[in-house]
Amino acid sequence: MQDLNLFMIFARVVEAGSFSEAARRLNVSRSAVSKAVAKLEKYFGARLLNRSTRHLSLTEAGAALAEHSMRILEEVEQAEQVIGSLQVEPRGLLKVSASVAFGTLHVAPALADFLARYPEIRIDLTITDRPVDLVEGGYDVLICVTGEPDLNLVARKLAPVRRQLCATFQYFQQHGIPQTPEDLVKHNCLDYTLSGEQGYWRFTGPEGEIAVPVSGTLRINDDDALAEAVLGGLGIALLPTFRVGKDLQNGKLQAVLSEYIPVERYVYACYLPSRHLPAKVRSFIDFLATRIGSIPYWDRSVEVSE
């Protein structure tokens, strides 16, 4: 198969009526145009143009090829216009993957407002905590909670993931409020099994890092289920404020030892490197960043430590 560019050059020659004018429009040399036409003639084994000192005319074979070449040129120009508009105007299908807890609580509820603002975008959202391959899955954006995003992706921080040591007022009333991390040995500590070293909670305070042995009646691998257990008064746990921010704000939960808990992870919007980021991707990430805010809305009335 010949280089598509040869057909486009031939179409320009027919359109311009001369090699010189076609070369000027294409911003190439006249010899490059002449060689392109010669390659096509050699490939098809037929003369395409009758040449004279004053003008060019199409042979029968040239006229047949010109019809198809002009169609190819038109399709390419239309494709350029469509792709160009996609780079400028947010439109088309946006395929997003988001982690379960954050995606359910903060991405999905934002979609109605986003789609109202950008009615020419359609969204395909996948909620999962499984590893996601953006290329294989055909995803445009990955919203994930991690300490270290994939180095092969462009990652934009959307928010810090702060954790709070919290329990209900009734629990603290019955068991007392811990004043130092070491006091946790006296409490029913509910453990999130997918985070850190099991049986120990690590804190950072004035004296440096502290590893406190903890134990309790429940270990669980889901933040949402863990939060429900804490809200039920079962014990005390380290929970992300993006999950329990409202509960802390309305007093259903109370936070303690905030000054000892560091920011270890962030919410990132990740996408594949590209010289020209599609407008639909840029608008979605910008929308989420603005909606969350420089201080995340779930943290604005919660006392937290940096």
Secondary structure, DSSP 8 states (H G I E B T S, - for coil): ---HHHHHHHHHHHHHSSHHHHHHHHTS-HHHHHHHHHHHHHHHTS--EEE-SS-EEE-HHHHHHHHHHHHHHHHHHHHHHHHHHHHHS--EEEEEEE-HHHIIIIIGGGHHHHHHH-TTEEEEEEE--S---HHHHT-SEEEEEESS--TTSEEEEEEEE-EEEEE-HHHHHHH---SSGGGGGGS-B-EETTSSSTTEEEEEETTEEEEEE---S-EES-HHHHHHHHHTTS-BEEEEHHHHHHHHHTTSSEEE-GGG----EEEEEEE---SS--HHHHHHHHHHHHHHTTTTGGGTTS----
